[in-house]
Amino acid sequence: MVAGLTHFCIRKSSVLSQICGDMVAFRCYDPSANGGGGIHGWYSGLSPEFRAEIDATLELLALDRDLDAVEQVERLHGACEGLTEIIVDFCVRKTEVHIRILGFDGPGRDEFTLLTGFEKEKDNAIYGYYCPQAHQRKQGVMRDGRRAPPCRFP
């Protein structure tokens, strides 16, 4: 797999005037020594079509400084309070696919940490497994930011 950008950086002299500081930098939960664990392990196991959809969504989100204003981003409540969900919905061969990535704002300014991802099927029961996992990972990142290095994708 080819390493990707953590965010885009377009200089003022180009046609676009987006400045690096105006974008979100994604960090990925991965406490492993080899960089293949955490959310990277989940992502690597996805099909190329799924990864392409996730990459496209994250690339577009990285251009926004305020993720709260983006339709594909939703603050969660209840047992998931304190987490944010990135919604990636698409079709593959006429089959609807609903990917969810749970994360949080931080640990640094203009950073968003991706904690865990999953495919949502019919109901919300799956959140009962993934929200506690995401909370545990978030606590680990807050104690030690090295548990969430810059993402290797998109």
Contacts in CASP RR format, 6 or more apart in sequence:
PFRMAT RR
TARGET T0000
AUTHOR 0000-0000-0000
METHOD contacts of the structure
MODEL  1
MVAGLTHFCIRKSSVLSQICGDMVAFRCYDPSANGGGGIHGWYSGLSPEF
RAEIDATLELLALDRDLDAVEQVERLHGACEGLTEIIVDFCVRKTEVHIR
ILGFDGPGRDEFTLLTGFEKEKDNAIYGYYCPQAHQRKQGVMRDGRRAPP
CRFP
1 44 0 8 1.000
1 152 0 8 1.000
3 152 0 8 1.000
4 152 0 8 1.000
4 153 0 8 1.000
4 154 0 8 1.000
5 154 0 8 1.000
6 25 0 8 1.000
6 26 0 8 1.000
6 150 0 8 1.000
6 151 0 8 1.000
7 20 0 8 1.000
7 23 0 8 1.000
7 24 0 8 1.000
7 25 0 8 1.000
7 26 0 8 1.000
7 62 0 8 1.000
8 18 0 8 1.000
8 23 0 8 1.000
8 59 0 8 1.000
8 62 0 8 1.000
8 63 0 8 1.000
9 20 0 8 1.000
9 23 0 8 1.000
10 16 0 8 1.000
10 17 0 8 1.000
10 18 0 8 1.000
10 19 0 8 1.000
12 19 0 8 1.000
18 63 0 8 1.000
21 65 0 8 1.000
21 110 0 8 1.000
22 65 0 8 1.000
23 62 0 8 1.000
23 63 0 8 1.000
23 64 0 8 1.000
23 65 0 8 1.000
23 110 0 8 1.000
24 61 0 8 1.000
24 62 0 8 1.000
24 64 0 8 1.000
24 65 0 8 1.000
24 67 0 8 1.000
24 110 0 8 1.000
24 111 0 8 1.000
24 112 0 8 1.000
25 62 0 8 1.000
25 110 0 8 1.000
25 111 0 8 1.000
25 112 0 8 1.000
25 150 0 8 1.000
26 58 0 8 1.000
26 62 0 8 1.000
26 111 0 8 1.000
26 112 0 8 1.000
26 113 0 8 1.000
26 114 0 8 1.000
26 150 0 8 1.000
26 151 0 8 1.000
27 106 0 8 1.000
27 107 0 8 1.000
27 111 0 8 1.000
27 112 0 8 1.000
27 113 0 8 1.000
27 114 0 8 1.000
27 141 0 8 1.000
27 148 0 8 1.000
27 149 0 8 1.000
27 150 0 8 1.000
27 151 0 8 1.000
28 38 0 8 1.000
28 39 0 8 1.000
28 40 0 8 1.000
28 113 0 8 1.000
28 114 0 8 1.000
28 148 0 8 1.000
28 149 0 8 1.000
28 150 0 8 1.000
28 151 0 8 1.000
28 152 0 8 1.000
28 153 0 8 1.000
29 38 0 8 1.000
29 39 0 8 1.000
29 113 0 8 1.000
29 114 0 8 1.000
29 115 0 8 1.000
29 116 0 8 1.000
29 137 0 8 1.000
29 141 0 8 1.000
29 147 0 8 1.000
29 148 0 8 1.000
30 36 0 8 1.000
30 37 0 8 1.000
30 38 0 8 1.000
30 39 0 8 1.000
30 40 0 8 1.000
30 41 0 8 1.000
30 147 0 8 1.000
30 148 0 8 1.000
30 149 0 8 1.000
31 37 0 8 1.000
31 38 0 8 1.000
31 140 0 8 1.000
31 147 0 8 1.000
32 38 0 8 1.000
32 40 0 8 1.000
35 149 0 8 1.000
35 152 0 8 1.000
36 44 0 8 1.000
38 116 0 8 1.000
38 137 0 8 1.000
39 101 0 8 1.000
39 114 0 8 1.000
39 115 0 8 1.000
39 116 0 8 1.000
39 117 0 8 1.000
39 151 0 8 1.000
40 152 0 8 1.000
40 153 0 8 1.000
42 116 0 8 1.000
42 117 0 8 1.000
42 118 0 8 1.000
43 51 0 8 1.000
43 54 0 8 1.000
43 153 0 8 1.000
46 54 0 8 1.000
49 92 0 8 1.000
50 92 0 8 1.000
50 97 0 8 1.000
50 99 0 8 1.000
51 153 0 8 1.000
53 88 0 8 1.000
53 90 0 8 1.000
53 97 0 8 1.000
53 99 0 8 1.000
54 88 0 8 1.000
54 99 0 8 1.000
54 101 0 8 1.000
54 153 0 8 1.000
54 154 0 8 1.000
55 153 0 8 1.000
55 154 0 8 1.000
56 154 0 8 1.000
57 72 0 8 1.000
57 86 0 8 1.000
57 88 0 8 1.000
58 86 0 8 1.000
58 151 0 8 1.000
58 153 0 8 1.000
58 154 0 8 1.000
59 154 0 8 1.000
61 67 0 8 1.000
61 70 0 8 1.000
61 72 0 8 1.000
61 73 0 8 1.000
61 86 0 8 1.000
61 112 0 8 1.000
62 154 0 8 1.000
64 70 0 8 1.000
65 110 0 8 1.000
67 73 0 8 1.000
67 84 0 8 1.000
67 105 0 8 1.000
67 112 0 8 1.000
68 75 0 8 1.000
72 86 0 8 1.000
72 87 0 8 1.000
72 88 0 8 1.000
73 84 0 8 1.000
73 85 0 8 1.000
73 86 0 8 1.000
73 87 0 8 1.000
74 84 0 8 1.000
74 85 0 8 1.000
74 87 0 8 1.000
75 82 0 8 1.000
75 83 0 8 1.000
75 84 0 8 1.000
75 85 0 8 1.000
76 82 0 8 1.000
76 83 0 8 1.000
76 84 0 8 1.000
76 85 0 8 1.000
76 102 0 8 1.000
76 127 0 8 1.000
76 131 0 8 1.000
79 127 0 8 1.000
79 128 0 8 1.000
79 131 0 8 1.000
79 132 0 8 1.000
80 102 0 8 1.000
80 127 0 8 1.000
80 131 0 8 1.000
80 134 0 8 1.000
82 104 0 8 1.000
82 138 0 8 1.000
83 102 0 8 1.000
83 103 0 8 1.000
83 104 0 8 1.000
83 115 0 8 1.000
83 131 0 8 1.000
83 134 0 8 1.000
83 135 0 8 1.000
83 138 0 8 1.000
84 102 0 8 1.000
84 103 0 8 1.000
84 104 0 8 1.000
84 105 0 8 1.000
84 112 0 8 1.000
85 100 0 8 1.000
85 101 0 8 1.000
85 102 0 8 1.000
85 103 0 8 1.000
86 100 0 8 1.000
86 101 0 8 1.000
86 102 0 8 1.000
86 103 0 8 1.000
86 114 0 8 1.000
87 98 0 8 1.000
87 99 0 8 1.000
87 100 0 8 1.000
88 98 0 8 1.000
88 99 0 8 1.000
88 100 0 8 1.000
88 101 0 8 1.000
89 96 0 8 1.000
89 97 0 8 1.000
89 98 0 8 1.000
89 99 0 8 1.000
90 96 0 8 1.000
90 97 0 8 1.000
90 99 0 8 1.000
91 97 0 8 1.000
97 119 0 8 1.000
98 119 0 8 1.000
98 120 0 8 1.000
98 121 0 8 1.000
99 117 0 8 1.000
99 118 0 8 1.000
99 119 0 8 1.000
99 120 0 8 1.000
100 117 0 8 1.000
100 118 0 8 1.000
100 119 0 8 1.000
100 120 0 8 1.000
100 130 0 8 1.000
101 114 0 8 1.000
101 115 0 8 1.000
101 116 0 8 1.000
101 117 0 8 1.000
102 114 0 8 1.000
102 115 0 8 1.000
102 116 0 8 1.000
102 117 0 8 1.000
102 130 0 8 1.000
102 131 0 8 1.000
102 134 0 8 1.000
103 112 0 8 1.000
103 113 0 8 1.000
103 114 0 8 1.000
103 115 0 8 1.000
103 116 0 8 1.000
103 134 0 8 1.000
103 138 0 8 1.000
104 112 0 8 1.000
104 113 0 8 1.000
104 115 0 8 1.000
104 138 0 8 1.000
105 111 0 8 1.000
105 112 0 8 1.000
106 112 0 8 1.000
106 113 0 8 1.000
107 113 0 8 1.000
107 141 0 8 1.000
107 142 0 8 1.000
107 145 0 8 1.000
107 148 0 8 1.000
113 138 0 8 1.000
113 141 0 8 1.000
113 148 0 8 1.000
114 151 0 8 1.000
115 133 0 8 1.000
115 134 0 8 1.000
115 137 0 8 1.000
115 138 0 8 1.000
115 141 0 8 1.000
116 130 0 8 1.000
116 133 0 8 1.000
116 134 0 8 1.000
116 137 0 8 1.000
117 130 0 8 1.000
118 126 0 8 1.000
118 130 0 8 1.000
120 126 0 8 1.000
137 147 0 8 1.000
140 147 0 8 1.000
141 147 0 8 1.000
141 148 0 8 1.000
END
